[in-house]
Amino acid sequence: MKQVTEASERTEPVPRAQLLPPGWVWTTLGEVCLVNPSTIAGPLGDDVPVSFVPMAAVETATGRVDASRVRPYSEVARGYTRFSEGDVLFAKITPCMENGKIAVARGLTNGAGCGSTEFHVLRPLGHVSSELVMYYLLQDNFRKEARRHMAGTAGQLRVPAWFVSEAPFPLPPLQEQHRIVAEIDKHLTRLDAAVASLQRARANLKRYRASVLKAACEGHLVPTEAELARHEGRGYEPASVLLERILEERRARWVAHGKRRGKYRESQPLDTSNLPALPEGWVWATVEQIGSVGSGHTPKGVAGYITPSGEIPWFRVGDMNLPGNERFMRNGTAFVSSTDAGLLGLRAFPPGTIVFPKRGGAIVTNKKRQLALPSALDLNTMGIVPSPLVAAYVWWWFQTVPLVALHDGSNVPQINHDDIAPLLVPLPPLSEQRRIVAEVERLLAVIQAAAEMLGANLQRAERLRQVVLRRALEGKLVPQDPTDVPASVLLERIRAEEEHAGRNTEKARRKVSRRQKAELEGPAGA
């Protein structure tokens, strides 16, 4: 990405196209706030506790901050951003700025705090509400404009201090500021309660999804085949017979493929004495009994054979995130011909193979997909090829298996063949499997529809939050009062007070300079 510097042409940070209500006035944040002031509440001794506010302590887009962590001032006086009670914290680095990590520092221990160096600090001057400044910064439009003016290199973009100082700010009369903040707080409190309710509902859906899958694999989701057979006065094929048929088919394939270089390894009976009891007609089986496990391959020189389209996709872990691959892997970015796949020794896994990451941090994402067509896999990916007889059920059973619990615990997490092959599968009779799969898919479709509705409502809530902020800063949220002191008078007061404070600062600096000079010269007549 092209580097952006402060030397870039400075356009006006936020255009002043908006007409303001009577009594309001345009100014800049730098005129009504000290931006990154050098002083904090004090004086503070080394052992005085102050609040410590890392970036994680500021919530996203809510304006809330957790100032409960405390450290001695001596530990945080250097190397951290310092601020005082009532200062506005504005995350300046991507992506925290875009996400809205902005808050008023309230409830600070001893009125002082230190925190991330990635905060700009705005200290509103007299006659300006800290909360109003915060709400102005929380507007999407302001942060989009700030994003456009970020400086730095890719991954380390920051909002420059000059942008914050020069950003236009619509200043209302002081009394109206208080009314606006109170009204915003009222609306956002209700909105936050609604959002919390939606988020709880979404969390409940996740738990319900997990409970559906758990019930399905424990025989509690649909009537068992044994129960139906008794009720209907008929017999049925237990899963033990199904398992024998699968094992016979596996042996037949071994013979058909001419794999006679070694003795066929018969499946050993499982010791189920310490395993949970299964419903009548079910049986315990291993993944290796009802399918096969294989790892992907990244041959040396494979890059020279890759094309953007072709016969056989060569899937990598990142391809699981491509649009259209939410369950079935259909879309890829790398392909090889069947001839080149043979030359490279790439195995084409059949459709229906369950694929998942086998190495690295991607394991914790617990992503699982199914191949929609014959495909090769890279070395960071593993696949389970279940028997076609049980493939649909095994897919849903595998959703209950957390991948993070399977890896070897090394610095670079890895799942091996021996972590997957012996996994125990509670296997129902075939006809019961079909009913389980149908019911799981029906219920999960309902859950997905509800989740999409909740997601849409959460997005509407965020849009409504922005509408409230925009109308408030346009003077349309509360009525104007003609008896309020106009903002232009407040602005003149601020300017006068700052000019007076500047003169006093200069006088103090000169007094210190004269005292230091006298100390250097020593007593008169010495």
C-alpha positions in Angstrom: 0.0 0.0 0.0 1.3 3.5 -0.9 2.6 5.2 2.2 0.6 8.2 3.4 2.3 11.0 5.3 1.3 14.2 7.1 2.8 16.0 4.2 -0.1 14.9 2.0 -2.4 17.7 0.9 -4.7 18.7 3.8 -8.2 19.0 2.7 -10.8 20.2 5.1 -11.4 17.2 7.5 -15.2 17.4 7.5 -17.0 19.7 5.0 -19.2 22.4 6.6 -22.1 21.9 4.3 -24.5 21.5 7.1 -26.7 24.5 8.1 -26.8 25.0 11.8 -29.8 25.9 14.0 -30.1 29.4 15.5 -27.6 29.9 18.3 -25.2 27.3 17.1 -21.8 28.1 15.5 -19.1 26.2 13.6 -15.8 25.9 15.2 -13.0 23.2 15.3 -12.3 20.5 17.8 -8.9 22.1 18.4 -10.5 25.4 19.3 -12.8 23.9 21.9 -10.5 21.0 23.1 -6.9 20.6 24.1 -5.7 17.8 21.8 -3.1 15.5 23.5 -2.5 17.8 26.5 0.8 17.3 28.3 -0.6 17.6 31.8 -2.9 15.5 33.9 -4.6 15.8 37.3 -2.1 16.1 40.0 0.4 16.5 41.4 0.8 12.7 41.7 3.4 10.9 43.7 5.1 7.7 42.5 3.0 5.5 44.7 -0.3 7.1 44.0 -2.7 4.7 42.3 -4.2 5.7 39.0 -6.5 4.0 36.5 -4.9 1.9 33.7 -6.9 1.8 30.5 -5.5 -0.4 27.7 -7.2 -0.4 24.3 -9.3 -3.5 25.2 -10.9 -1.6 28.1 -12.7 0.7 25.7 -15.9 -0.9 24.3 -16.6 -0.8 20.6 -19.1 2.0 19.5 -20.8 2.3 22.9 -18.7 5.0 24.6 -18.2 2.8 27.6 -14.8 2.3 29.3 -13.6 0.0 32.1 -11.4 2.1 34.3 -11.3 -0.4 37.2 -7.7 -1.5 36.6 -5.3 0.4 38.8 -1.5 0.7 38.9 1.0 2.9 40.8 1.6 6.1 38.9 5.4 5.3 38.8 4.7 2.2 36.7 2.7 4.0 34.0 4.0 7.6 34.1 6.4 6.8 31.2 5.6 5.0 28.0 1.8 5.4 28.2 -0.7 8.1 27.2 -1.8 10.2 30.3 -5.3 11.7 30.7 -7.6 13.1 33.4 -11.2 12.7 34.5 -13.5 13.9 31.7 -11.0 13.6 28.9 -12.2 12.0 25.7 -10.2 9.0 24.5 -10.1 8.5 20.7 -8.4 5.4 19.3 -6.3 6.6 16.4 -5.0 3.3 14.9 -6.7 1.0 12.5 -8.9 -1.0 13.0 -9.8 0.3 16.5 -10.7 3.8 15.2 -13.0 2.4 12.5 -14.6 0.2 15.1 -15.4 3.2 17.3 -13.2 2.7 20.4 -14.0 6.1 21.8 -15.1 7.0 25.3 -15.1 9.7 28.0 -12.7 8.8 30.8 -15.0 8.6 33.8 -14.5 7.1 37.3 -10.7 7.4 37.2 -8.8 6.6 40.4 -7.5 9.9 41.8 -8.9 11.6 38.8 -6.0 10.4 36.6 -5.3 7.6 34.2 -2.7 6.2 31.8 -3.3 3.9 28.9 -2.5 2.9 25.3 -0.3 5.1 23.3 -2.7 4.6 20.4 -5.2 7.1 22.0 -5.6 10.7 21.0 -6.7 12.6 24.1 -9.2 15.5 23.8 -9.7 17.7 26.8 -12.8 19.8 26.3 -12.4 23.4 27.5 -14.9 25.1 29.7 -18.4 25.4 28.3 -18.1 22.3 26.2 -19.6 18.9 27.1 -17.1 15.9 27.0 -20.0 13.6 26.2 -21.1 15.8 23.3 -17.6 15.6 21.8 -17.5 11.9 22.3 -20.9 11.5 20.5 -19.6 13.6 17.6 -16.5 11.4 17.2 -18.7 8.3 17.3 -20.5 9.3 14.2 -19.8 7.0 11.2 -19.3 10.0 8.9 -16.6 11.5 11.1 -14.7 8.2 11.4 -15.0 7.6 7.7 -13.4 11.0 7.0 -10.8 10.2 9.7 -10.0 7.0 7.9 -9.5 8.9 4.6 -6.9 11.1 6.3 -5.0 8.3 8.1 -1.2 8.4 7.8 1.4 5.6 7.9 1.9 2.3 6.2 -0.4 -0.6 5.6 -1.5 -2.2 8.9 -0.2 0.8 10.9 -2.4 3.6 9.8 -3.1 6.3 12.3 -5.3 9.4 12.5 -2.9 12.4 12.6 -3.3 14.9 15.4 -3.7 17.7 13.0 -6.9 16.1 11.6 -8.5 16.0 15.0 -7.5 19.6 15.8 -8.7 20.9 12.5 -12.0 18.9 12.3 -15.0 21.2 12.2 -17.3 20.9 15.2 -20.9 22.3 15.5 -21.0 24.0 18.9 -24.5 24.3 20.4 -25.4 26.7 23.3 -24.3 25.2 26.7 -27.8 24.6 28.0 -28.7 22.9 24.7 -25.6 20.7 25.0 -26.9 19.3 28.2 -30.3 18.7 26.8 -28.8 16.9 23.7 -26.6 14.7 25.8 -29.5 13.7 28.1 -31.7 12.9 25.1 -29.0 10.9 23.4 -28.4 9.0 26.6 -32.1 8.2 26.9 -32.3 6.9 23.3 -29.1 4.9 23.4 -30.0 3.4 26.8 -33.1 2.0 25.3 -31.3 0.9 22.1 -28.5 -0.8 24.2 -31.2 -2.8 26.0 -32.7 -3.9 22.8 -29.3 -4.8 21.4 -28.5 -6.8 24.5 -31.7 -8.7 24.1 -31.0 -9.5 20.5 -27.5 -10.7 21.4 -28.9 -12.9 24.1 -31.3 -14.4 21.6 -28.5 -15.0 19.2 -26.4 -16.7 21.9 -29.4 -18.9 22.8 -29.7 -19.9 19.1 -26.1 -21.1 19.2 -26.8 -23.1 22.3 -30.0 -24.5 20.8 -28.1 -25.6 17.7 -25.6 -27.4 19.8 -28.3 -29.1 21.8 -30.0 -30.2 18.6 -26.8 -31.9 17.4 -26.2 -33.4 20.8 -29.7 -34.8 20.9 -29.4 -36.2 17.4 -26.2 -38.1 18.3 -27.6 -39.5 21.5 -30.9 -40.8 20.1 -33.2 -38.2 21.6 -34.2 -36.2 18.6 -36.5 -38.6 16.8 -38.1 -41.9 17.8 -35.6 -44.7 17.5 -35.9 -47.4 14.9 -36.3 -50.0 17.7 -39.2 -48.1 19.2 -41.0 -47.7 15.8 -40.4 -51.4 15.0 -42.1 -52.5 18.2 -44.9 -50.1 17.8 -45.5 -51.3 14.2 -44.9 -54.9 14.9 -42.0 -55.4 12.5 -38.3 -56.1 12.5 -35.4 -53.8 11.6 -31.7 -53.9 10.8 -29.6 -52.8 13.8 -26.6 -50.6 13.3 -24.3 -53.6 14.1 -25.4 -55.2 10.8 -24.9 -52.0 9.0 -21.4 -51.7 10.4 -20.6 -55.2 9.2 -21.8 -54.4 5.7 -19.6 -51.2 5.6 -16.6 -53.3 6.7 -17.3 -55.9 4.1 -17.5 -53.2 1.4 -14.2 -51.7 2.7 -12.5 -55.1 2.3 -14.0 -55.6 -1.2 -12.6 -52.2 -2.3 -9.2 -53.2 -0.9 -9.3 -56.3 -3.0 -10.7 -54.6 -6.1 -7.9 -52.0 -6.0 -5.3 -54.7 -5.9 -3.8 -53.6 -2.5 -2.1 -57.0 -1.9 1.3 -55.7 -0.8 0.4 -56.3 2.8 -2.1 -58.2 4.9 -5.6 -56.6 5.1 -6.0 -55.2 8.6 -9.2 -56.4 10.0 -11.2 -54.1 12.2 -10.8 -55.1 15.8 -13.9 -55.3 18.1 -14.3 -52.3 20.4 -14.2 -52.6 24.1 -17.4 -50.7 25.0 -17.4 -51.6 28.7 -16.5 -48.1 29.7 -18.5 -46.3 27.0 -21.9 -44.7 27.6 -24.8 -46.9 26.8 -26.4 -46.3 23.4 -30.1 -46.5 22.4 -31.3 -49.9 21.4 -30.2 -50.8 17.9 -27.2 -48.4 17.9 -23.5 -49.4 17.9 -20.2 -47.7 18.6 -17.9 -47.4 15.6 -14.6 -45.6 14.9 -14.1 -43.1 12.1 -11.6 -45.6 10.6 -14.3 -48.3 10.5 -16.9 -46.3 8.7 -14.5 -44.3 6.5 -11.0 -43.3 5.8 -8.8 -40.4 6.9 -6.3 -38.6 4.6 -4.1 -35.5 4.6 -3.6 -33.1 1.8 -0.3 -32.6 0.0 1.8 -29.7 -1.2 4.2 -31.1 -3.7 7.5 -29.4 -4.4 7.1 -27.2 -7.5 3.3 -27.3 -7.4 3.1 -23.5 -8.1 4.4 -24.1 -11.6 1.3 -26.3 -12.4 -1.3 -24.1 -10.8 -3.9 -22.4 -13.0 -6.8 -20.1 -12.2 -9.2 -22.6 -13.6 -9.1 -26.3 -14.5 -10.3 -29.8 -13.8 -9.3 -30.4 -10.2 -9.4 -27.6 -7.5 -6.5 -27.6 -5.1 -8.1 -26.3 -1.9 -6.2 -24.5 0.9 -7.6 -23.6 4.3 -8.3 -20.0 3.3 -10.6 -21.2 0.5 -13.1 -22.3 3.2 -13.8 -18.5 3.6 -14.6 -17.9 -0.1 -18.2 -16.9 -0.9 -20.2 -19.9 -1.9 -18.1 -22.3 0.3 -20.1 -21.8 3.5 -20.7 -25.6 3.6 -19.9 -27.2 0.2 -16.5 -26.4 -1.3 -17.3 -25.3 -4.8 -15.1 -22.3 -5.5 -11.3 -22.2 -5.6 -8.4 -20.1 -6.7 -6.0 -22.8 -7.7 -6.6 -25.7 -10.1 -4.5 -28.5 -11.7 -5.3 -30.8 -14.6 -5.9 -34.5 -13.9 -2.6 -35.3 -15.7 -0.6 -32.9 -13.6 -2.3 -34.1 -10.5 -1.0 -37.6 -11.3 2.5 -36.3 -12.0 2.5 -34.4 -8.7 1.1 -37.2 -6.7 -1.9 -35.2 -5.6 -4.8 -37.3 -4.4 -8.3 -36.3 -5.6 -10.7 -36.7 -2.6 -14.2 -37.7 -3.7 -17.3 -35.5 -3.3 -18.8 -35.7 0.2 -15.3 -35.7 1.9 -15.4 -33.7 5.1 -12.4 -31.3 5.1 -11.0 -29.2 8.0 -7.7 -27.5 8.9 -5.1 -29.8 10.4 -2.3 -27.3 11.2 -1.9 -23.9 12.8 -4.2 -21.3 14.3 -7.0 -22.2 11.8 -7.8 -25.2 14.0 -9.4 -23.0 16.6 -11.9 -21.7 14.0 -13.4 -25.2 14.0 -14.3 -24.8 10.3 -15.6 -27.9 8.5 -16.7 -28.2 4.9 -17.7 -30.9 2.4 -16.3 -31.3 -1.0 -18.8 -30.7 -3.8 -16.6 -32.3 -6.5 -13.4 -34.3 -6.7 -10.7 -32.1 -5.2 -7.1 -32.1 -4.0 -6.1 -30.6 -0.6 -3.0 -28.8 0.5 -0.8 -30.0 3.4 -2.6 -27.9 6.0 -5.9 -29.6 5.3 -7.2 -33.0 6.3 -10.2 -35.0 5.1 -12.6 -37.7 6.3 -14.1 -39.9 3.5 -17.1 -41.6 5.1 -18.9 -44.5 3.6 -21.7 -43.2 1.4 -24.1 -45.2 3.5 -23.5 -43.0 6.5 -22.0 -39.9 5.0 -25.0 -37.6 5.8 -25.2 -38.6 9.4 -21.4 -38.5 9.9 -21.3 -34.9 8.7 -23.7 -33.8 11.4 -21.9 -36.0 14.1 -18.6 -34.3 13.2 -20.1 -30.9 13.9 -20.2 -31.9 17.6 -16.4 -32.6 17.6 -14.3 -29.5 18.6 -11.1 -29.5 16.6 -9.3 -27.6 19.2 -9.6 -30.6 21.6 -7.9 -32.9 19.1 -4.6 -31.1 18.3 -1.3 -32.3 19.7 -0.6 -29.2 22.0 2.6 -28.2 20.3 3.6 -24.6 19.6 2.2 -25.0 16.1 -1.0 -27.0 16.7 -1.5 -30.0 14.5 -4.1 -32.7 14.1 -2.7 -36.1 13.0 -4.2 -39.2 11.4 -4.2 -40.9 14.8 -6.2 -38.1 16.4 -9.1 -38.7 14.0 -9.1 -42.4 13.0 -10.0 -43.7 16.5 -12.7 -41.2 17.3 -15.9 -42.9 18.4 -19.1 -42.5 16.4 -22.5 -43.4 18.0 -24.0 -45.1 14.9 -27.8 -45.5 14.6 -29.6 -47.9 12.2 -29.7 -46.6 8.6 -33.4 -45.7 8.5 -33.1 -43.9 11.8 -30.1 -42.0 10.4 -32.2 -40.7 7.6 -34.9 -39.4 10.0 -32.2 -37.8 12.2 -30.6 -36.0 9.2 -34.0 -34.8 8.0 -34.9 -33.4 11.4 -31.5 -31.9 12.0 -31.6 -30.1 8.7 -35.2 -28.9 9.3 -34.4 -27.5 12.8 -31.1 -25.9 11.7 -32.8 -24.2 8.8 -35.3 -22.6 11.3 -32.3 -21.6 13.5 -30.5 -20.1 10.5 -33.5 -18.1 9.5 -33.9 -16.8 13.0 -30.2 -16.0 13.2 -30.4 -14.0 10.0 -33.4 -12.1 11.3 -31.5 -11.3 14.5 -28.5 -10.2 12.5 -30.6 -7.9 10.4 -32.2 -6.4 13.5 -28.8 -5.8 15.0 -27.7 -3.9 11.8 -30.9 -1.9 12.0 -30.1 -1.0 15.6 -26.7 0.2 14.6 -28.2 2.3 11.9 -30.7 3.7 14.3 -27.8 4.6 16.7 -26.2 6.6 13.9 -29.5 8.3 13.1 -29.8 9.4 16.7 -26.3 10.8 16.7 -26.7 12.6 13.4 -30.0 14.2 14.3 -28.5 15.3 17.6 -25.5 17.0 16.0 -27.8 18.6 13.5 -29.9 20.2 16.2 -32.9 18.1 15.4 -33.1 15.9 18.5 -34.2 18.5 21.0 -35.9 21.9 20.5 -33.9 25.1 20.6 -34.6 27.6 23.4 -34.2 31.3 22.3 -33.3 32.2 25.9 -30.1 30.1 25.7 -26.8 32.0 25.6 -25.7 31.7 21.9 -22.7 29.4 21.2 -20.9 32.4 19.6 -20.7 34.0 23.1 -19.4 30.7 24.6 -16.8 30.6 21.9 -15.7 34.1 22.6 -15.4 33.2 26.3 -13.3 30.1 25.5 -11.0 32.2 23.3 -10.6 34.8 26.0 -10.0 32.3 28.7 -7.4 30.5 26.6 -5.7 33.7 25.7 -5.5 34.6 29.4 -4.3 31.1 30.3 -1.6 31.5 27.6 -0.4 34.8 29.1 -0.3 33.2 32.6 1.7 30.2 31.2 4.2 32.6 29.6 4.6 34.5 32.8 5.1 31.3 34.8 7.7 30.2 32.3 9.5 33.5 32.5 9.5 33.4 36.4 11.0 29.9 36.3 13.6 31.1 33.8 14.6 34.1 36.0 14.8 31.8 39.1 17.0 29.3 37.3 19.2 32.1 36.0 19.6 33.5 39.6 20.4 30.0 40.9 23.1 29.6 38.3 24.6 33.0 39.0 24.6 32.4 42.8 23.9 34.9 45.7 24.5 38.6 44.9 28.0 39.7 45.6 29.3 36.2 45.7 
